[in-house]
Amino acid sequence: MGPYVIKTCLGEDLDGFDYAVEERHSGRLVLLRESCPVGLVQRVGLEVLPFDGEDAEFRDWLVRWSRLLDHWQRAARAADPARLGHSALVAIEDRGEAHGTSWVSLSPPGGRSLRQVAEDGPGWPDRATVDAGLHACCSAVEALHRLGEVHGCLTPDRVQVLDNGAWCLLLPDTDPARQPLSPWLALEQTEAGRAAGLTTGPWTDVHGIAVLAYWLLTGSAPPGLSRRQAEEPDCWTALEQAEPDPLRRRALRSALAARPADRLSSVAALRMALGWSERHVPVVAEPRRAPPPPLPLPEPPPAPARRSRASIVALTGLLVSLTAVFVLLWINGMSPAEADLAAVAILEAAPPSAGPASSATIPAPALADVPPSRTATPAASAAGPAPAAPPTKAAATADTKPKPRPSAASAATPPARPEPAPVQTAAARRKPSEACIDWLRRRSLEPTDTERERNPACE
């Protein structure tokens, strides 16, 4: 059979044969299924040939079988994109045609069927195992439903329990209606249902999952379709004894309704009615980590120092002192240049910063420190210079006394400029002669680099 060598025939059903085969290039054992629908074909030697008049029916069957395999592969890839073997659909490894029919190789699922696990032991599956397995079946058939395919053969013999405990769905029968006495079929899968115009759909797999749940809870198949249609009083006695939750009993009875119109319409509705979450495997919450410490904020720039009230008072006193000095100097007739020098001397004598310790104002100079020529009134200055009085004995004694040594504060201040000679009035000035005027005129006309004649009388 292509690249495989058949070793053993494992079994047959209404759709074909199952073989244990060996790969030629690797020697690995896989499962191979040969398509031989009962009633449509016969084997002649190695070839599979349709019966007379069944050629069209057999070709139609091959088309449906090929479409089912395509959808199965796409659903398995969607459920397990990384191909880690977590899908509940058996993996299809290869497909081909040989001897007049088609074949498909499947990865060996291993394990045992659900019927063998439930009936042979070591024990009946508990509630948690049943819920986890049925949840996996729901996810698998939902992937098929999204592609427009229906499994339609959810029986204990078509569900495989792997060695790790996971449940896996095997390939279904293409026409389950050829088993009219099977208690696992929905009404629309029987000849009576087809005659009544009922069609298969997702609600058919809802019925199949509910039948599996009923069988796993009670240990027996559900009541027949006729009893469910008649709604016999003792029809659900076994379910009421096995399932204590009334909500789950109501959900299973709704999913097992005989007519599709009275049944839950989707697997999602069945999962919600049974109270199954989207992830049946509990997720362990990660330990809460302590939040990272906040980043240190940048230090704000130092605020500019505010001047205290004492500093403002000291500055105000300094301005008042300067104003008083300028007023006294203006009254005494000091020139602007001399006033500027006096202001500079006062500012240099003042402390560099006006803080609380330097709040004392600079005292204004007393009138006794001003020379007698500056204390004259403006009227006396306009009248002319006063005649010099002869020095008295007290004045001579005061002049001969030794002067006190200047203190450190006064030594730090710059020496005062010598006072200029008193300004003479226009009457006291001597009138220049004609000779001096002529000498000055000639001197101004000579170049600056020539040797000039000196005239002490005119200079």
C-alpha positions as CSV (number, residue, x, y, z in Angstrom):
1,M,0.0,0.0,0.0
2,G,2.2,2.8,-1.3
3,P,5.2,3.5,1.0
4,Y,3.9,1.1,3.6
5,V,4.1,-2.7,4.2
6,I,0.9,-4.2,5.8
7,K,1.7,-6.2,8.9
8,T,-1.7,-7.0,10.5
9,C,-5.4,-6.3,10.0
10,L,-6.7,-4.7,13.2
11,G,-10.4,-4.7,12.4
12,E,-13.1,-3.7,9.9
13,D,-16.3,-1.7,10.0
14,L,-18.9,-0.5,7.5
15,D,-16.4,2.0,5.9
16,G,-13.3,-0.1,5.5
17,F,-10.4,-1.9,7.1
18,D,-7.8,-0.8,9.7
19,Y,-4.2,-2.1,9.4
20,A,-1.0,-2.0,11.3
21,V,1.6,-1.0,8.7
22,E,5.3,-0.3,8.7
23,E,7.0,2.6,6.9
24,R,9.6,1.4,4.4
25,H,12.2,4.1,5.0
26,S,12.0,4.4,8.8
27,G,10.5,1.1,10.0
28,R,8.0,2.9,12.2
29,L,4.6,1.4,12.8
30,V,1.5,3.5,12.0
31,L,-2.2,3.0,11.5
32,L,-3.6,2.8,8.0
33,R,-7.3,2.9,7.0
34,E,-8.4,1.5,3.7
35,S,-11.7,2.8,2.2
36,C,-14.0,-0.2,1.5
37,P,-17.7,0.7,2.2
38,V,-19.8,-2.3,2.7
39,G,-22.5,-2.8,0.0
40,L,-20.7,-0.7,-2.5
41,V,-17.4,-2.5,-3.4
42,Q,-15.9,-5.9,-3.4
43,R,-12.3,-7.1,-3.4
44,V,-11.0,-9.0,-6.5
45,G,-7.5,-10.1,-5.7
46,L,-5.7,-6.9,-4.6
47,E,-8.2,-4.6,-6.4
48,V,-11.3,-3.0,-4.9
49,L,-14.1,-2.9,-7.5
50,P,-17.6,-1.5,-7.2
51,F,-20.6,-3.7,-7.7
52,D,-22.6,-3.5,-10.9
53,G,-24.6,-0.3,-11.0
54,E,-22.8,1.2,-7.9
55,D,-20.1,3.1,-9.7
56,A,-21.7,6.5,-9.3
57,E,-22.6,5.8,-5.6
58,F,-19.0,4.7,-4.9
59,R,-17.5,7.8,-6.5
60,D,-19.9,10.0,-4.5
61,W,-18.9,8.2,-1.4
62,L,-15.2,8.8,-2.2
63,V,-15.9,12.5,-2.7
64,R,-17.6,12.8,0.7
65,W,-14.8,10.8,2.4
66,S,-12.1,13.1,0.8
67,R,-13.9,16.2,1.9
68,L,-14.1,14.8,5.5
69,L,-10.4,14.2,5.5
70,D,-9.7,17.7,4.3
71,H,-11.8,19.3,7.0
72,W,-10.3,17.0,9.6
73,Q,-6.8,18.1,8.8
74,R,-7.7,21.8,8.8
75,A,-9.6,21.4,12.1
76,A,-6.6,19.6,13.7
77,R,-4.2,22.3,12.5
78,A,-6.5,25.0,13.9
79,A,-6.8,23.3,17.3
80,D,-3.0,22.5,17.4
81,P,-1.1,25.1,15.3
82,A,2.3,24.1,16.7
83,R,1.6,20.4,16.1
84,L,2.4,19.4,19.6
85,G,-0.2,16.6,19.7
86,H,-2.6,18.5,21.9
87,S,-5.6,18.3,19.6
88,A,-8.4,15.9,20.4
89,L,-8.6,14.8,16.7
90,V,-6.4,12.0,15.6
91,A,-3.6,13.3,13.4
92,I,-3.6,12.5,9.6
93,E,0.0,11.9,8.5
94,D,-0.4,10.9,4.8
95,R,-3.1,10.2,2.2
96,G,-3.1,8.4,-1.2
97,E,-4.9,6.1,-3.6
98,A,-4.0,2.5,-4.5
99,H,-5.8,-0.6,-5.8
100,G,-8.9,1.3,-6.9
101,T,-9.6,3.0,-3.6
102,S,-8.2,5.6,-1.2
103,W,-6.2,5.2,2.0
104,V,-5.1,7.4,4.9
105,S,-2.3,6.9,7.4
106,L,-2.8,8.0,11.0
107,S,-0.4,8.5,13.8
108,P,-1.0,5.6,16.2
109,P,-3.1,7.0,19.1
110,G,-2.2,4.3,21.5
111,G,-4.2,3.7,24.7
112,R,-7.6,2.1,24.8
113,S,-11.1,3.0,23.8
114,L,-13.4,4.7,26.2
115,R,-15.5,1.6,26.5
116,Q,-12.5,-0.5,27.5
117,V,-11.5,2.1,30.1
118,A,-15.0,2.3,31.6
119,E,-15.9,-1.4,31.6
120,D,-12.5,-3.1,32.2
121,G,-11.2,-0.8,34.9
122,P,-9.2,-0.2,36.9
123,G,-12.2,2.0,37.9
124,W,-15.0,4.0,36.4
125,P,-13.9,7.5,35.4
126,D,-14.6,10.1,38.1
127,R,-16.5,13.4,37.6
128,A,-13.4,15.5,37.0
129,T,-12.0,13.1,34.4
130,V,-15.4,13.0,32.6
131,D,-15.8,16.7,32.5
132,A,-12.2,17.2,31.2
133,G,-12.6,14.6,28.5
134,L,-16.0,15.8,27.3
135,H,-14.7,19.3,27.2
136,A,-12.0,18.2,24.9
137,C,-14.5,16.5,22.7
138,C,-16.6,19.7,22.6
139,S,-13.5,21.7,21.4
140,A,-12.8,19.1,18.7
141,V,-16.2,18.9,17.2
142,E,-16.6,22.7,17.3
143,A,-13.5,23.0,15.1
144,L,-15.3,20.7,12.6
145,H,-18.5,22.7,12.8
146,R,-16.7,25.9,11.8
147,L,-15.8,24.2,8.6
148,G,-19.3,22.9,7.9
149,E,-18.5,19.3,9.0
150,V,-20.3,17.1,11.5
151,H,-18.7,14.2,13.3
152,G,-21.9,12.3,13.8
153,C,-20.3,9.2,15.4
154,L,-19.5,10.1,19.1
155,T,-19.7,6.6,20.5
156,P,-17.5,5.0,23.3
157,D,-15.8,2.9,20.6
158,R,-14.8,6.0,18.6
159,V,-13.3,7.9,21.5
160,Q,-9.7,6.8,22.4
161,V,-8.2,7.4,25.8
162,L,-4.5,7.9,25.4
163,D,-1.8,6.7,27.8
164,N,-1.5,10.2,29.3
165,G,-5.2,10.4,30.0
166,A,-6.2,12.7,27.1
167,W,-9.2,11.9,25.0
168,C,-8.9,11.6,21.2
169,L,-11.6,11.3,18.6
170,L,-11.1,8.7,15.8
171,L,-12.4,9.1,12.2
172,P,-16.2,8.7,12.1
173,D,-18.3,6.5,9.9
174,T,-19.4,8.2,6.7
175,D,-23.0,6.9,7.1
176,P,-24.0,6.0,10.6
177,A,-27.6,5.5,9.4
178,R,-26.5,2.0,8.3
179,Q,-26.6,1.0,11.9
180,P,-30.4,1.4,12.6
181,L,-30.3,-0.4,16.0
182,S,-27.6,1.7,17.5
183,P,-28.7,3.5,20.7
184,W,-26.2,6.3,20.0
185,L,-27.9,7.8,17.0
186,A,-30.0,10.9,16.9
187,L,-33.4,10.9,15.3
188,E,-32.2,12.7,12.2
189,Q,-29.6,10.0,11.6
190,T,-32.2,7.3,11.2
191,E,-34.3,6.3,8.3
192,A,-37.4,7.6,10.0
193,G,-35.8,11.0,10.6
194,R,-34.7,11.3,7.1
195,A,-38.1,10.4,5.9
196,A,-39.5,13.2,8.1
197,G,-37.2,15.7,6.5
198,L,-34.8,16.1,9.4
199,T,-31.2,17.0,8.6
200,T,-27.9,16.7,10.5
201,G,-26.0,19.6,11.9
202,P,-24.1,20.8,15.1
203,W,-27.2,19.7,17.1
204,T,-26.4,16.1,16.1
205,D,-23.1,16.3,17.8
206,V,-24.8,17.9,20.8
207,H,-26.9,14.8,21.1
208,G,-23.8,12.6,20.8
209,I,-21.9,14.4,23.6
210,A,-25.0,14.2,25.8
211,V,-25.3,10.5,25.2
212,L,-21.7,10.0,26.2
213,A,-22.2,12.0,29.4
214,Y,-25.4,10.0,30.2
215,W,-23.6,6.7,29.7
216,L,-20.6,7.8,31.8
217,L,-22.9,9.0,34.6
218,T,-25.3,6.1,34.7
219,G,-23.3,3.2,33.2
220,S,-26.0,2.5,30.6
221,A,-27.2,3.9,27.3
222,P,-29.9,6.6,27.4
223,P,-33.6,5.6,26.9
224,G,-34.7,4.8,23.3
225,L,-36.0,7.5,21.0
226,S,-39.5,6.2,21.2
227,R,-39.5,6.4,25.0
228,R,-38.1,10.0,24.9
229,Q,-40.7,11.0,22.3
230,A,-43.4,9.6,24.5
231,E,-42.0,11.3,27.6
232,E,-42.6,8.3,29.9
233,P,-42.6,9.1,33.6
234,D,-39.7,6.9,34.6
235,C,-37.6,7.8,31.5
236,W,-35.1,9.9,33.4
237,T,-35.0,8.1,36.7
238,A,-31.5,6.9,36.3
239,L,-30.2,10.4,35.4
240,E,-31.9,11.9,38.5
241,Q,-30.2,9.4,40.7
242,A,-26.7,9.8,39.1
243,E,-26.7,13.6,38.7
244,P,-27.5,15.6,41.9
245,D,-27.3,19.0,40.2
246,P,-30.7,20.0,38.8
247,L,-29.2,22.5,36.3
248,R,-27.0,19.8,34.8
249,R,-29.9,17.4,34.7
250,R,-32.0,19.9,32.8
251,A,-29.2,20.6,30.4
252,L,-28.7,16.9,29.6
253,R,-32.4,16.3,29.2
254,S,-32.6,19.3,26.8
255,A,-29.5,18.0,24.8
256,L,-31.1,14.5,24.6
257,A,-34.4,15.7,23.2
258,A,-35.6,13.5,20.4
259,R,-36.5,16.3,17.9
260,P,-33.8,18.7,16.9
261,A,-36.1,21.7,17.4
262,D,-36.4,20.9,21.2
263,R,-32.6,20.4,21.5
264,L,-29.8,22.7,22.3
265,S,-28.6,24.0,18.9
266,S,-24.8,24.3,19.5
267,V,-22.0,22.8,21.5
268,A,-21.3,26.3,23.0
269,A,-24.9,26.3,24.4
270,L,-24.4,22.9,25.9
271,R,-21.1,23.9,27.5
272,M,-22.7,27.0,29.0
273,A,-25.7,25.0,30.3
274,L,-23.4,22.4,31.9
275,G,-21.3,25.2,33.5
276,W,-18.1,24.3,31.8
277,S,-15.5,27.0,31.4
278,E,-13.6,27.6,28.2
279,R,-10.4,26.1,29.8
280,H,-11.2,23.0,31.8
281,V,-7.6,22.8,33.0
282,P,-7.1,25.0,36.0
283,V,-4.6,27.8,35.5
284,V,-2.2,28.3,38.4
285,A,-2.1,32.0,39.2
286,E,1.4,33.5,39.2
287,P,2.6,34.8,42.5
288,R,2.0,38.5,42.9
289,R,5.2,40.3,42.6
290,A,5.9,43.4,44.6
291,P,5.7,46.5,42.6
292,P,9.0,48.0,41.6
293,P,10.2,50.9,43.7
294,P,9.3,54.3,42.2
295,L,12.1,56.0,40.4
296,P,13.7,58.9,42.4
297,L,12.3,62.2,41.4
298,P,14.9,64.8,40.4
299,E,15.7,67.3,43.1
300,P,14.1,70.6,42.5
301,P,16.4,73.5,41.9
302,P,17.2,75.6,45.1
303,A,14.7,78.3,45.5
304,P,16.1,81.8,45.5
305,A,16.8,83.1,49.0
306,R,14.1,85.4,50.2
307,R,15.3,88.6,51.8
308,S,14.2,88.8,55.4
309,R,12.5,91.7,56.9
310,A,15.6,92.7,58.7
311,S,17.5,92.8,55.3
312,I,14.8,95.1,53.9
313,V,15.0,97.4,56.9
314,A,18.9,97.5,56.6
315,L,18.7,98.3,52.9
316,T,16.1,101.0,53.5
317,G,18.3,102.5,56.3
318,L,21.3,102.6,53.9
319,L,19.3,104.4,51.2
320,V,18.1,107.0,53.8
321,S,21.7,107.5,54.9
322,L,22.9,108.1,51.4
323,T,20.1,110.5,50.7
324,A,21.0,112.5,53.9
325,V,24.7,112.6,52.9
326,F,23.9,113.9,49.4
327,V,21.6,116.5,50.9
328,L,24.3,117.7,53.3
329,L,26.9,117.7,50.6
330,W,24.7,119.7,48.3
331,I,24.0,122.2,51.0
332,N,27.7,122.6,51.7
333,G,28.4,123.2,48.0
334,M,30.3,120.0,47.1
335,S,30.9,119.5,43.4
336,P,29.3,116.4,41.7
337,A,32.7,114.6,41.4
338,E,33.3,115.0,45.1
339,A,29.8,113.8,45.9
340,D,30.4,110.6,43.8
341,L,33.6,109.9,45.6
342,A,31.8,110.3,48.9
343,A,29.1,107.9,47.9
344,V,31.7,105.3,46.7
345,A,33.4,105.6,50.1
346,I,30.2,105.0,52.0
347,L,29.2,102.0,49.8
348,E,32.7,100.4,50.3
349,A,32.5,100.9,54.0
350,A,29.0,99.2,54.1
351,P,28.9,95.4,54.7
352,P,28.8,93.2,51.6
353,S,25.4,91.6,52.4
354,A,22.5,93.2,54.1
355,G,21.6,90.4,56.5
356,P,20.1,90.3,60.0
357,A,23.5,90.9,61.6
358,S,24.1,94.1,59.5
359,S,20.9,95.8,60.1
360,A,22.5,98.9,61.6
361,T,22.4,101.9,59.3
362,I,25.4,104.1,58.5
363,P,25.3,107.3,60.6
364,A,25.3,110.5,58.7
365,P,28.4,112.7,59.2
366,A,28.1,115.4,61.8
367,L,28.3,119.1,60.8
368,A,31.4,119.5,63.0
369,D,33.4,117.1,60.8
370,V,32.9,119.4,57.8
371,P,35.5,122.0,57.3
372,P,34.6,125.6,58.3
373,S,34.7,126.7,54.6
374,R,31.9,124.2,53.8
375,T,29.6,125.1,56.7
376,A,29.1,128.6,55.4
377,T,25.6,129.5,54.3
378,P,24.9,130.2,50.6
379,A,24.4,133.8,51.4
380,A,27.9,134.2,52.9
381,S,29.4,132.4,49.9
382,A,27.8,134.8,47.5
383,A,29.1,137.8,49.5
384,G,32.7,136.7,49.1
385,P,35.3,135.0,51.1
386,A,35.4,136.0,54.8
387,P,38.6,137.5,56.2
388,A,40.8,135.0,57.9
389,A,40.7,135.3,61.7
390,P,43.9,135.3,63.6
391,P,44.5,131.9,65.3
392,T,43.6,131.8,68.9
393,K,45.5,130.1,71.7
394,A,43.0,127.3,71.9
395,A,43.3,126.7,68.2
396,A,47.0,126.6,68.4
397,T,46.8,124.2,71.3
398,A,44.4,122.0,69.4
399,D,46.8,121.9,66.3
400,T,49.8,120.9,68.5
401,K,47.9,118.0,70.1
402,P,48.9,114.5,68.7
403,K,46.2,113.1,66.4
404,P,44.7,109.7,67.4
405,R,45.7,106.7,65.4
406,P,43.2,105.6,62.8
407,S,41.2,102.4,63.7
408,A,41.2,99.2,61.7
409,A,37.8,100.1,60.2
410,S,39.0,103.6,59.1
411,A,42.3,102.1,57.7
412,A,40.3,99.8,55.5
413,T,38.6,102.7,53.8
414,P,40.4,104.5,51.0
415,P,42.1,107.9,51.9
416,A,40.0,110.9,51.2
417,R,41.0,113.1,48.3
418,P,42.6,116.4,49.2
419,E,40.1,119.2,49.1
420,P,40.5,121.5,46.1
421,A,41.4,125.1,46.6
422,P,38.5,127.4,47.3
423,V,37.0,128.8,44.2
424,Q,37.9,132.4,43.7
425,T,35.4,134.9,42.6
426,A,35.6,136.9,39.4
427,A,36.7,140.0,41.3
428,A,39.7,138.3,42.8
429,R,41.1,136.9,39.5
430,R,44.0,138.8,37.8
431,K,43.3,140.1,34.3
432,P,45.7,138.6,31.7
433,S,48.0,141.0,29.9
434,E,48.2,141.5,26.2
435,A,51.6,139.8,26.1
436,C,50.1,136.6,27.6
437,I,47.2,136.6,25.2
438,D,49.6,136.9,22.3
439,W,51.8,134.1,23.7
440,L,48.8,131.7,24.1
441,R,47.6,132.5,20.6
442,R,51.0,131.6,19.1
443,R,51.3,128.5,21.2
444,S,48.0,127.1,20.0
445,L,49.0,127.6,16.4
446,E,52.3,125.8,16.7
447,P,52.5,122.0,16.1
448,T,52.5,119.8,19.1
449,D,55.9,118.2,18.4
450,T,57.8,121.6,18.3
451,E,59.8,122.9,21.2
452,R,57.8,125.7,22.8
453,E,59.0,128.8,24.5
454,R,58.1,128.9,28.1
455,N,56.5,131.9,29.8
456,P,56.1,131.4,33.6
457,A,54.2,134.6,33.9
458,C,51.5,133.4,31.5
459,E,51.5,129.7,32.5
